[in-house]
Amino acid sequence: MKTIAKSIMIQGTASSSGKSLITAALCRIFHQDGHKVAPFKAQNMSNNSFVTREGLEMGRAQVVQAYAAGLEPDVRMNPVLLKPSGDTGAQVVLNGKAAFAMNANEWHETRNQLRCTIRQCYESMASEYEIIVIEGAGSPAEINLKKNDIVNMGMAKMADAPVIIVGDIDRGGVFASLVGTMQLLDSDERARVKGFIINKFRGDVGLLKPGLDELEKITGVPVLGVVPWISHSIDDEDSVAQRLSCKNYSPAEIDICIIRLPHISNFTDFIPLESVPGVQVRWCSKAAEIGSPDMLILPGTKATIADLKAIKYAGIADSITAYAHTGGTVLGICGGFQMLGNIIRDPYHAESDCDCETGLQLLDMSTVFHDNKRTTQAIVTILGNSAWPFRELSGVQVKGYEIHMGQSEFEDCVPFTVATDALGTETTIGIADLTGRIFGTYCHGLFDTKAVVSGVVTALRKAKGLPDIPLDLIDRQQSLDNDLSRLAGICRTQLDMNKIAHIINDHTTCLIY
């Protein structure tokens, strides 16, 4: 492959080892130092996605990395996106468009098509940038997958990229995982590994020194640094994110319960709510955990009907409807919005094996799935009336996006959100019941606008008789930018950037640190 860009690849010993954050940190460091850098991930498996300005879908991790590099998100940065819709199936998104559904047994039949798409996108990116920071997926040592790999060492070979392997010390066994990974690689793959990074460390790094020395002695690979545990609000790549499993809840003035659906998508929609003082955001996967929150949210999902059946089976659906009928406030977003309706039909089995499923019947609407998928950015205006508890949101505009299968028809209800496209055409994409307490929308990114967070929290406080207080709210984009710069600053001091520059340059001197 003939390319112009130099490259470095970040792989990990396992999923959630920190590859995405280290990739983002390097993108920000190189960008700060004046280099034209871009991220790349051949194949991403995640339901946490984003829609570009062109209406193309890509993983949010690469969107964050693009921002770190000072770039507009470009679907070429993530040419293959697998969106799991069950334990063995996934929707395949190629170059930003839903292409086909695939189960695990069909993987081998599609790899050549995927490899061709990946190669074309990488070559295109490499012709435009100085440095490409490539992210792997999972572990390169999955010996049952190595033969057909296109995202770890297979990608490293395609791009002729040197590799740095990240190990997560917080989960334990980091030395064994790094040594074991090296042992399971082929000799030519081991030769590509130029360094290790120990990630998520808590404590005195001096205590690690004997282990680091022994690791280098056993493997012959240098440790490039130890990165501490970093608290941040940077978007997580997928649903193994710690924020979804945290159970250390404490009493708070405002209690918001979000249902953790089995195939939850775009859960990072709610990060701005988590940062509001006095607001507790709880992720619940059991009916007994719901209690009596001030607001209950049904988030997006990649498998609306399957997840609707799951919450019925678990008794969660009954708890939601009982809560709503006794005066509770319920918000549904995307798939969660569809669940609030009367019925969901799937006559062409675009998403499931069943023809239809009865919804929670909290909103007078019905949804029908077709093969087409809606992916678009839009300016979304929130509507309302003076009798609604969230009347202060009326007129607020949000720059949001839609990612969903299915079209909904609304009946005895009131419009809640209206999307305006580039031609000025308005479309209702959200509704509320007559009380304004049960409402939903197809708009992702709703809470990225501070006025929405302020309006919702203020209304919930008033409903509880709590006094108005100034709300210290984050600007979502500014907060992300600050966290990326802070992450880069920490990595710049904790990693040996001279060695990393040498690895990238292959003994040249165009990068100086």
BELURFEN-V466992 format. One record per pair of residues at least 12 apart in sequence whose C-alpha atoms are under 7 Angstrom apart, sorted by the first residue. I is the first residue (numbers start at 1). J is the second residue. Records with the same first field share a line. If there is no record, write none. Layout:
I->J + J
//
This chain:
3->123 + 126 + 127
4->126 + 127
5->126 + 127 + 129 + 130 + 131 + 132
6->130 + 131 + 132 + 504
7->131 + 132 + 133 + 161 + 504
8->132 + 133 + 134 + 161 + 162 + 163 + 504
9->133 + 134 + 135 + 156 + 161 + 162 + 163 + 164
10->23 + 134 + 135 + 136 + 163 + 164 + 165
11->135 + 136 + 137 + 152 + 163 + 164 + 165 + 166
12->138 + 139 + 165 + 166 + 167
13->139 + 165 + 166 + 167 + 177 + 178 + 181
14->138 + 139
15->137 + 138 + 139
17->166 + 167 + 168
18->166 + 199
19->135 + 166
20->61 + 135
23->133 + 135
24->65 + 68
25->484 + 487 + 488 + 491
26->488
27->39 + 65 + 68 + 69 + 133
28->68 + 69 + 485 + 488
29->488
31->69 + 70
35->130
36->129 + 130 + 131
37->69 + 129 + 130 + 131 + 132
38->66 + 69 + 129 + 131 + 132 + 133
39->62 + 65 + 66 + 77 + 132 + 133 + 134
40->77 + 78 + 132 + 133 + 134 + 135
41->77 + 78 + 134 + 135 + 136
42->78 + 79 + 80 + 118 + 151
43->78 + 79 + 80 + 81 + 151
44->59 + 78 + 80 + 81 + 82
45->81 + 82 + 83
46->59 + 82 + 83 + 84 + 237 + 238
47->83 + 84 + 238 + 265 + 266 + 302
48->60 + 237 + 238 + 265 + 266 + 267
49->266
51->375 + 376 + 377 + 401
52->73
53->377
55->375 + 376 + 377
56->75 + 96 + 97 + 375
57->75 + 96 + 97 + 375
58->75 + 78 + 81 + 96
59->78 + 81
60->237
61->235 + 236 + 237
62->77 + 78
68->484
75->95 + 96
76->95 + 121
79->94 + 95 + 96 + 117 + 118 + 121
80->93 + 94 + 95
81->93 + 94
85->263 + 302 + 303
88->103 + 104
89->102 + 103 + 104
90->102 + 103
115->150
136->151 + 152
137->151 + 152
140->152 + 153
141->181 + 184 + 185
153->189
162->192 + 193 + 194 + 503
163->192 + 193 + 194
164->193 + 194 + 195 + 196
165->195 + 196 + 197
166->196 + 197 + 198 + 199
167->197 + 198 + 199
168->198 + 199 + 200
169->198 + 199 + 200 + 201
170->200 + 201
175->215
179->219
194->221 + 503
195->221 + 222 + 223 + 224
196->222 + 223 + 224
197->223 + 224 + 225 + 226
198->225 + 226 + 227
199->226 + 227 + 228
200->227 + 228 + 229
201->226 + 227 + 228 + 229
202->228 + 229
224->495 + 496
225->494 + 495 + 496
226->494 + 495
227->491 + 494
232->483
233->271 + 480
234->480 + 483
235->268
244->283
252->278 + 279 + 280
253->278 + 279
254->278 + 279 + 280 + 294
255->279 + 280 + 281 + 293 + 294 + 295
256->280 + 281 + 282 + 293 + 294 + 295 + 296
257->281 + 282 + 283 + 284 + 290 + 293 + 295 + 296 + 297
258->282 + 283 + 284 + 296 + 297 + 298
259->283 + 284 + 285 + 297 + 298 + 299
260->283 + 284 + 285
261->285 + 301 + 307
262->307
263->301 + 302 + 303 + 307
264->299 + 300 + 301 + 302
265->300 + 301 + 302
266->300
267->299
269->444 + 445 + 447
270->447
272->447 + 448 + 474 + 476
273->453
276->472 + 473
286->314 + 316
287->314 + 315 + 316 + 319
294->329 + 460
295->328 + 329 + 330
296->329 + 330 + 331
297->330 + 331 + 332
298->331 + 332 + 333 + 336
299->332 + 333 + 334 + 335 + 336
300->333 + 334 + 335 + 336
301->335 + 336
303->351
304->335
305->352 + 357
308->339
317->360
321->360
329->437 + 438
330->437 + 438 + 439
331->438 + 439 + 440
332->439 + 440 + 441
333->440 + 441 + 442 + 443
334->404 + 441 + 442 + 443
337->440 + 441
338->367
339->359 + 360
340->359 + 360 + 361 + 362 + 363
341->359 + 360 + 361 + 362 + 363 + 364 + 365 + 366
342->358 + 359 + 360 + 361 + 363 + 364 + 365 + 366
343->357 + 358 + 359 + 366 + 367
344->356 + 357 + 358 + 359 + 366 + 367 + 368
345->357 + 367 + 368 + 369
346->368 + 369
348->370
350->369 + 370 + 371
363->433
364->410 + 411 + 412 + 413
365->408 + 409 + 410 + 411
366->408 + 409 + 410
367->406 + 407 + 408 + 409
368->406 + 407 + 408
369->405 + 406 + 407
370->405 + 406
372->405
373->404 + 405
374->402 + 403 + 404 + 405
375->402 + 403 + 404
376->401 + 402
377->400 + 401 + 402
378->399 + 400 + 401 + 419 + 420 + 421
379->397 + 398 + 399 + 400 + 419 + 420 + 421
380->397 + 398 + 399 + 400 + 417 + 418 + 419 + 420
381->395 + 396 + 397 + 398 + 417 + 418 + 419
382->394 + 395 + 396 + 397 + 416 + 417 + 418
383->395 + 415 + 416 + 417
384->416
388->435 + 436
389->436 + 437 + 459
390->455 + 456 + 459
392->455
393->452 + 455
396->451
398->446 + 449
400->443 + 444 + 445 + 446
401->443 + 444 + 445
402->442 + 443 + 444
413->431 + 432 + 433 + 434
414->431 + 432 + 433 + 434
415->428 + 430 + 431 + 432
416->430 + 431 + 432
417->429 + 430 + 431 + 441
418->430
429->441 + 442
430->442
448->476
450->473 + 475
454->471
497->513
498->513
//
